[in-house]
Amino acid sequence: MNAHFTSSSEIPDIVTRAAEASLTWAATPVERRAQALEAIAGALDSAADQLVPMAKRETHLTEGRLQGELVRTSFQLRLFAEVVRDGGYLDSRIDHADPEWPMGARPDLRRTLIPIGPVVVFAASNFPFAFSVIGGDTASALAAGNSVVLKVHSGHPELSRLTGEVVASALRTVQAPDNLLQLIYGTDAGVEALTDPRIKAGAFTGSIPGGRALFDLAQSRPEPIPFYGELGSLNPVFVSRSAATERAAAVVDEYVKSFTLGAGQFCTKPGLLLHPAGSGVRDLLEHAQLPDPVPLLNDRIQRGFATSLAGLAAHPHVAPVRFTESSTSTPPAPSVLATSVQALIEDPTLLDEVFGPATLIAEYEHDEQLLQLVEALPGQLTATLIANENDTLAPQLIDALSRRAGRILWNEWPTGVTVSYAQQHGGPYPATTASMSTSVGSAAISRFIRPVAYQNLPQSLLPANLRDEARTTPALVDGKRVERA
């Protein structure tokens, strides 16, 4: 196989191997699965001196950023090991036979969640560890008991190859099935894999056009499959009148740090700030210290950023605050553009994401305009309120934003997505194609499992987590939560 291209003719054999590995992995004891995740985490930590320099060469990201991202990647693998051992994610439910059940005699019913089958994961460019070969999508799919076919991102092919080798070596130490994780290269190869009938789910992080095209393919198959795509988000920040009056300078300082973090190449970058008229926010931004230009991840992202930003700057209702020829140069200088909330309401094209070191600010005349804007917003990963608890609009705004975004922040900034049990990284379309799921945190495992109920089966033929004796996982037994048998 060529390191940078997988031919269409190779895909059937790759998926055959993935299907075989997935069946074996699904039947592998839970403890072995957890040990495999921990082995991968340890191998990544041990290979940091090889992985980080290669990632730096291919992505232009700093060594410190990459080291932190690698730590995050190994941490989420260990977190999923804990989740697998606990077994609560299986949502085990046991209803014993009950002849007196009000709906009529009830049979013995037992429900659990099982691995969905081989998964195709499309790696992201902006997180070469945490959302790439062994990032959150792959980790959660493996934790759930599935094999993964990983479509390598063209922005870091050599890092992907090396990471794949590290993972494969770690899996061998715990006698995991061969071909549990296989790498493929090239857009056509990804499409071929996604449309193979033996693939049972897809996951993607990237642009709206690319993600939507893959989503449509997944849905148009003879057997449609779940497709968990993270596509695009503006992540608006709402600054209340009281907050602007009390701490406008601090808000601007923190906002600059957030929208320029990682050269604005975070999916949670705040791309829109809404501030009251007369707040002084625009003047503060006009004179704020902005970071020096740094190279973007790759040439394709640079071109896309320059095109999107130039189009936004040319809009008749958009004015420059910090925008010069260097804003679209290589590397691009951070930039700030301005408009009004009324213009946003009247022209939704102003709400499109610009992926890179640029942001739009918009002035509102009265608070009710903010509620009107929320109704016009497309789905978002995050929405942030910079406000005080006694602001009268806050409850309404939070309620409205809860219908538009997956994560609501209060006086904090969205460019920080911790890996934890309660994290939600997803939202209504176009933020994601599946608003009921998350791609970050322990709940991400739920994307790659499906429910099965067993009626009147002998105890010996039931999955271990559904048996009455020696059950080691939590379950809902006859409607009551029971931790262990």
URQUI-V35922 format. One record per residue. N is the residue number from 1. RES is the residue in one letter. SS is DSSP state (H for helix, E for strand, C for the rest). Layout:
n={N;N}
res={RES;RES}
ss={SS;SS}
This chain:
n={1;2;3;4;5;6;7;8;9;10;11;12;13;14;15;16;17;18;19;20;21;22;23;24;25;26;27;28;29;30;31;32;33;34;35;36;37;38;39;40;41;42;43;44;45;46;47;48;49;50;51;52;53;54;55;56;57;58;59;60;61;62;63;64;65;66;67;68;69;70;71;72;73;74;75;76;77;78;79;80;81;82;83;84;85;86;87;88;89;90;91;92;93;94;95;96;97;98;99;100;101;102;103;104;105;106;107;108;109;110;111;112;113;114;115;116;117;118;119;120;121;122;123;124;125;126;127;128;129;130;131;132;133;134;135;136;137;138;139;140;141;142;143;144;145;146;147;148;149;150;151;152;153;154;155;156;157;158;159;160;161;162;163;164;165;166;167;168;169;170;171;172;173;174;175;176;177;178;179;180;181;182;183;184;185;186;187;188;189;190;191;192;193;194;195;196;197;198;199;200;201;202;203;204;205;206;207;208;209;210;211;212;213;214;215;216;217;218;219;220;221;222;223;224;225;226;227;228;229;230;231;232;233;234;235;236;237;238;239;240;241;242;243;244;245;246;247;248;249;250;251;252;253;254;255;256;257;258;259;260;261;262;263;264;265;266;267;268;269;270;271;272;273;274;275;276;277;278;279;280;281;282;283;284;285;286;287;288;289;290;291;292;293;294;295;296;297;298;299;300;301;302;303;304;305;306;307;308;309;310;311;312;313;314;315;316;317;318;319;320;321;322;323;324;325;326;327;328;329;330;331;332;333;334;335;336;337;338;339;340;341;342;343;344;345;346;347;348;349;350;351;352;353;354;355;356;357;358;359;360;361;362;363;364;365;366;367;368;369;370;371;372;373;374;375;376;377;378;379;380;381;382;383;384;385;386;387;388;389;390;391;392;393;394;395;396;397;398;399;400;401;402;403;404;405;406;407;408;409;410;411;412;413;414;415;416;417;418;419;420;421;422;423;424;425;426;427;428;429;430;431;432;433;434;435;436;437;438;439;440;441;442;443;444;445;446;447;448;449;450;451;452;453;454;455;456;457;458;459;460;461;462;463;464;465;466;467;468;469;470;471;472;473;474;475;476;477;478;479;480;481;482;483;484;485}
res={M;N;A;H;F;T;S;S;S;E;I;P;D;I;V;T;R;A;A;E;A;S;L;T;W;A;A;T;P;V;E;R;R;A;Q;A;L;E;A;I;A;G;A;L;D;S;A;A;D;Q;L;V;P;M;A;K;R;E;T;H;L;T;E;G;R;L;Q;G;E;L;V;R;T;S;F;Q;L;R;L;F;A;E;V;V;R;D;G;G;Y;L;D;S;R;I;D;H;A;D;P;E;W;P;M;G;A;R;P;D;L;R;R;T;L;I;P;I;G;P;V;V;V;F;A;A;S;N;F;P;F;A;F;S;V;I;G;G;D;T;A;S;A;L;A;A;G;N;S;V;V;L;K;V;H;S;G;H;P;E;L;S;R;L;T;G;E;V;V;A;S;A;L;R;T;V;Q;A;P;D;N;L;L;Q;L;I;Y;G;T;D;A;G;V;E;A;L;T;D;P;R;I;K;A;G;A;F;T;G;S;I;P;G;G;R;A;L;F;D;L;A;Q;S;R;P;E;P;I;P;F;Y;G;E;L;G;S;L;N;P;V;F;V;S;R;S;A;A;T;E;R;A;A;A;V;V;D;E;Y;V;K;S;F;T;L;G;A;G;Q;F;C;T;K;P;G;L;L;L;H;P;A;G;S;G;V;R;D;L;L;E;H;A;Q;L;P;D;P;V;P;L;L;N;D;R;I;Q;R;G;F;A;T;S;L;A;G;L;A;A;H;P;H;V;A;P;V;R;F;T;E;S;S;T;S;T;P;P;A;P;S;V;L;A;T;S;V;Q;A;L;I;E;D;P;T;L;L;D;E;V;F;G;P;A;T;L;I;A;E;Y;E;H;D;E;Q;L;L;Q;L;V;E;A;L;P;G;Q;L;T;A;T;L;I;A;N;E;N;D;T;L;A;P;Q;L;I;D;A;L;S;R;R;A;G;R;I;L;W;N;E;W;P;T;G;V;T;V;S;Y;A;Q;Q;H;G;G;P;Y;P;A;T;T;A;S;M;S;T;S;V;G;S;A;A;I;S;R;F;I;R;P;V;A;Y;Q;N;L;P;Q;S;L;L;P;A;N;L;R;D;E;A;R;T;T;P;A;L;V;D;G;K;R;V;E;R;A}
ss={C;E;C;C;E;C;C;H;H;H;H;H;H;H;H;H;H;H;H;H;H;H;H;H;H;H;C;C;C;H;H;H;H;H;H;H;H;H;H;H;H;H;H;H;H;H;C;H;H;H;H;H;H;H;H;H;H;H;H;C;C;C;H;H;H;H;H;H;H;H;H;H;H;H;H;H;H;H;H;H;H;H;H;H;H;H;C;H;H;H;C;C;E;E;E;C;C;E;C;C;C;C;C;C;C;E;C;C;E;E;E;E;E;E;E;C;C;C;E;E;E;E;C;C;C;C;C;C;C;C;C;C;C;C;C;H;H;H;H;H;H;H;H;H;C;C;C;E;E;E;E;E;C;H;H;H;H;H;H;H;H;H;H;H;H;H;H;H;H;H;H;H;H;C;C;C;C;C;C;C;E;E;E;E;E;C;H;H;H;H;H;H;H;H;C;C;C;C;C;C;E;E;E;E;E;C;C;H;H;H;H;H;H;H;H;H;H;H;H;H;C;C;C;C;C;E;E;E;E;E;C;C;C;C;C;E;E;E;E;C;H;H;H;H;H;H;H;H;H;H;H;H;H;H;H;H;H;H;H;H;H;H;H;H;C;C;C;C;C;C;C;E;E;E;E;E;C;C;C;C;H;H;H;H;H;H;H;C;C;C;C;C;C;C;C;C;C;C;H;H;H;H;H;H;H;H;H;H;H;H;H;H;H;C;C;C;C;C;E;E;E;E;C;C;H;H;H;H;C;C;C;C;C;C;E;E;E;E;E;E;H;H;H;H;H;H;C;H;H;H;H;C;C;C;C;C;C;E;E;E;E;E;E;E;C;C;C;H;H;H;H;H;H;H;H;H;C;C;C;E;E;E;E;E;E;E;C;C;C;C;C;C;C;H;H;H;H;H;H;H;H;H;C;C;E;E;E;E;E;E;C;C;C;C;C;C;C;C;C;C;C;C;C;C;C;C;C;C;C;C;C;E;C;C;C;C;C;C;C;C;C;H;H;H;H;H;H;H;E;E;E;E;E;E;E;C;C;C;H;H;H;C;C;H;H;H;C;C;C;C;C;C;C;C;E;E;E;C;C;E;E;E;C;C;C}
